[in-house]
């Protein structure tokens, strides 16, 4: 009987997407390697490997209070608020 290969990258990708799906409705902090680099907002939806985010805060106020679509694979660092964890602070000017 032939064993099917395990594709660790596919398992990782699916787990990461599932983690964001479970975070729908929660606030998230995201860092990306490209402009505008930082997002804080609410996860509205996850479509395939794209996160729909209602952005509260970025480095530039002109880019705030908008809906952003962020490719999950471009995210370097993230934190999703959960009921039992610390909250993301409200950042002002």
SULWOFEN-V738613 format. One record per run of one state. SS is the DSSP state (H for helix, E for strand, C for the rest). FROM is the first residue (numbers start at 1). LEN is the number of residues. If there is no record, write none. Layout:
ss=[SS | SS]
from=[FROM | FROM]
len=[LEN | LEN]
//
This chain:
ss=[C | H | C | E | C | E | C | E | C | H | C | E | H | E | C]
from=[1 | 8 | 23 | 27 | 33 | 38 | 48 | 50 | 58 | 61 | 64 | 66 | 72 | 75 | 81]
len=[7 | 15 | 4 | 6 | 5 | 10 | 2 | 8 | 3 | 3 | 2 | 6 | 3 | 6 | 13]
//
